[in-house]
Amino acid sequence: MSEERQSPVERRIDDSLIDRGGVGQPLSRRARQTKRSVEAYLAAGVMPRYMERLREIEMAMAAERRRMERSYRKLREACGDDLALFAGRWRARARSWPLDHVNELIREHNEWYPVEAALPLDPRTRDYVSIRGHSYRRTELGPEWVLEQFPP
């Protein structure tokens, strides 16, 4: 394959096959026995993708909570002592709160986590086994979540 058509990972693996130890030097035992493939390279990554994604989900949810808190306080101040007005406006704002980016990460997690974490299948349920008695699936966020975080 020409070098222009290779991916960065393929170029890195090809480069790792070149002995840089010096002319006439034998390869080390580790170099001779290490499997060199795209799969091995990806498996040797610092953090599995599902862990990165879970961290991204938690960070996105925390950022949304901070945004909600600011919006909640401003709306509370704007409505003054009129609690009914505040409750109506806050519920309307909760229904329109943009959570698509977080929900996309959650959908990606629900789809790929079992494969990435190599979860075994339960033959009775024909589903992936639960983790400590709980499903690996996360619930997408919506207006209920917003109102749970900051009740009107």
BAMI-465696 format. One record per residue (C-alpha): x, y, z. Coordinates in nm, 2 decimals. Example, Ala and Ser with C-alpha at 12.3 -4.5 7.8 and 13.67 -1.06 7.14 Angstrom:
<sites>
+--------+--------+--------+
:      u :      v :      w :
+--------+--------+--------+
:   1.23 :  -0.45 :   0.78 :
:   1.37 :  -0.11 :   0.71 :
+--------+--------+--------+
</sites>
This chain:
<sites>
+--------+--------+--------+
:      u :      v :      w :
+--------+--------+--------+
:   0.00 :   0.00 :   0.00 :
:   0.14 :   0.34 :  -0.09 :
:   0.23 :   0.57 :   0.20 :
:  -0.02 :   0.84 :   0.10 :
:  -0.31 :   0.59 :   0.13 :
:  -0.21 :   0.46 :   0.47 :
:  -0.38 :   0.58 :   0.79 :
:  -0.17 :   0.72 :   1.07 :
:  -0.21 :   0.40 :   1.26 :
:  -0.09 :   0.19 :   0.97 :
:   0.21 :   0.42 :   0.92 :
:   0.29 :   0.39 :   1.29 :
:   0.28 :   0.01 :   1.28 :
:   0.49 :   0.00 :   0.96 :
:   0.74 :   0.23 :   1.12 :
:   0.75 :   0.01 :   1.43 :
:   0.86 :  -0.29 :   1.22 :
:   1.18 :  -0.11 :   1.12 :
:   1.47 :  -0.20 :   1.35 :
:   1.62 :   0.13 :   1.47 :
:   1.87 :  -0.06 :   1.71 :
:   2.16 :  -0.04 :   1.48 :
:   2.31 :  -0.23 :   1.19 :
:   2.37 :  -0.60 :   1.27 :
:   2.22 :  -0.58 :   1.61 :
:   1.97 :  -0.87 :   1.69 :
:   1.62 :  -0.78 :   1.78 :
:   1.53 :  -0.80 :   2.15 :
:   1.31 :  -1.08 :   2.28 :
:   1.03 :  -0.84 :   2.34 :
:   1.06 :  -0.70 :   1.98 :
:   1.05 :  -1.05 :   1.84 :
:   0.75 :  -1.17 :   2.04 :
:   0.53 :  -0.86 :   2.03 :
:   0.24 :  -0.89 :   1.80 :
:   0.23 :  -0.59 :   1.56 :
:  -0.12 :  -0.52 :   1.43 :
:  -0.37 :  -0.24 :   1.42 :
:  -0.58 :  -0.42 :   1.69 :
:  -0.28 :  -0.46 :   1.92 :
:  -0.19 :  -0.09 :   1.88 :
:  -0.55 :   0.02 :   1.96 :
:  -0.58 :  -0.22 :   2.25 :
:  -0.26 :  -0.07 :   2.40 :
:  -0.42 :   0.27 :   2.42 :
:  -0.41 :   0.46 :   2.75 :
:  -0.78 :   0.45 :   2.82 :
:  -1.05 :   0.24 :   2.66 :
:  -1.30 :   0.44 :   2.45 :
:  -1.60 :   0.35 :   2.68 :
:  -1.42 :   0.51 :   2.97 :
:  -1.34 :   0.83 :   2.77 :
:  -1.71 :   0.84 :   2.67 :
:  -1.84 :   0.79 :   3.02 :
:  -1.61 :   1.08 :   3.13 :
:  -1.75 :   1.29 :   2.85 :
:  -2.10 :   1.21 :   2.95 :
:  -2.04 :   1.31 :   3.32 :
:  -1.86 :   1.63 :   3.21 :
:  -2.14 :   1.73 :   2.97 :
:  -2.40 :   1.66 :   3.24 :
:  -2.21 :   1.87 :   3.49 :
:  -2.18 :   2.15 :   3.24 :
:  -2.55 :   2.14 :   3.17 :
:  -2.63 :   2.15 :   3.55 :
:  -2.41 :   2.46 :   3.58 :
:  -2.59 :   2.62 :   3.28 :
:  -2.93 :   2.53 :   3.43 :
:  -2.84 :   2.67 :   3.77 :
:  -2.75 :   3.01 :   3.62 :
:  -3.07 :   3.01 :   3.41 :
:  -3.27 :   2.90 :   3.71 :
:  -3.13 :   3.18 :   3.93 :
:  -3.18 :   3.45 :   3.66 :
:  -3.54 :   3.34 :   3.60 :
:  -3.61 :   3.33 :   3.97 :
:  -3.48 :   3.68 :   4.01 :
:  -3.68 :   3.80 :   3.70 :
:  -4.01 :   3.65 :   3.84 :
:  -3.96 :   3.79 :   4.19 :
:  -4.22 :   3.67 :   4.44 :
:  -4.46 :   3.53 :   4.17 :
:  -4.40 :   3.16 :   4.22 :
:  -4.67 :   3.05 :   3.98 :
:  -4.52 :   3.26 :   3.70 :
:  -4.17 :   3.12 :   3.78 :
:  -4.30 :   2.76 :   3.78 :
:  -4.47 :   2.80 :   3.44 :
:  -4.17 :   2.96 :   3.28 :
:  -3.93 :   2.71 :   3.43 :
:  -4.13 :   2.41 :   3.31 :
:  -4.14 :   2.57 :   2.96 :
:  -3.77 :   2.62 :   2.96 :
:  -3.71 :   2.26 :   3.09 :
:  -3.92 :   2.13 :   2.79 :
:  -3.70 :   2.32 :   2.54 :
:  -3.36 :   2.27 :   2.71 :
:  -3.11 :   2.15 :   2.45 :
:  -2.97 :   1.81 :   2.56 :
:  -2.91 :   1.65 :   2.22 :
:  -2.53 :   1.65 :   2.25 :
:  -2.54 :   1.47 :   2.58 :
:  -2.81 :   1.22 :   2.46 :
:  -2.60 :   1.15 :   2.15 :
:  -2.31 :   1.04 :   2.38 :
:  -2.56 :   0.83 :   2.59 :
:  -2.69 :   0.66 :   2.27 :
:  -2.33 :   0.59 :   2.16 :
:  -2.26 :   0.45 :   2.51 :
:  -2.56 :   0.22 :   2.51 :
:  -2.48 :   0.09 :   2.16 :
:  -2.10 :   0.03 :   2.20 :
:  -2.03 :  -0.02 :   2.57 :
:  -2.11 :  -0.40 :   2.57 :
:  -1.87 :  -0.46 :   2.28 :
:  -1.60 :  -0.23 :   2.40 :
:  -1.61 :  -0.37 :   2.75 :
:  -1.64 :  -0.73 :   2.63 :
:  -1.95 :  -0.80 :   2.84 :
:  -2.06 :  -1.16 :   2.83 :
:  -2.41 :  -1.26 :   2.72 :
:  -2.66 :  -1.42 :   2.96 :
:  -2.80 :  -1.72 :   2.77 :
:  -3.13 :  -1.71 :   2.96 :
:  -3.21 :  -1.35 :   2.89 :
:  -3.02 :  -1.33 :   2.56 :
:  -2.89 :  -0.99 :   2.67 :
:  -2.56 :  -0.87 :   2.81 :
:  -2.50 :  -0.95 :   3.18 :
:  -2.58 :  -0.67 :   3.43 :
:  -2.30 :  -0.50 :   3.61 :
:  -2.34 :  -0.54 :   3.99 :
:  -2.71 :  -0.60 :   3.94 :
:  -2.76 :  -0.29 :   3.72 :
:  -2.80 :  -0.25 :   3.35 :
:  -2.51 :  -0.08 :   3.16 :
:  -2.76 :   0.13 :   2.97 :
:  -2.80 :   0.49 :   3.06 :
:  -3.13 :   0.68 :   3.03 :
:  -3.14 :   0.97 :   2.79 :
:  -3.20 :   1.31 :   2.95 :
:  -3.51 :   1.51 :   2.90 :
:  -3.73 :   1.77 :   3.07 :
:  -3.79 :   1.53 :   3.36 :
:  -3.42 :   1.53 :   3.43 :
:  -3.40 :   1.91 :   3.42 :
:  -3.69 :   1.94 :   3.66 :
:  -3.54 :   1.67 :   3.89 :
:  -3.22 :   1.88 :   3.91 :
:  -3.40 :   2.21 :   3.97 :
:  -3.76 :   2.17 :   4.07 :
:  -3.99 :   2.47 :   4.00 :
+--------+--------+--------+
</sites>
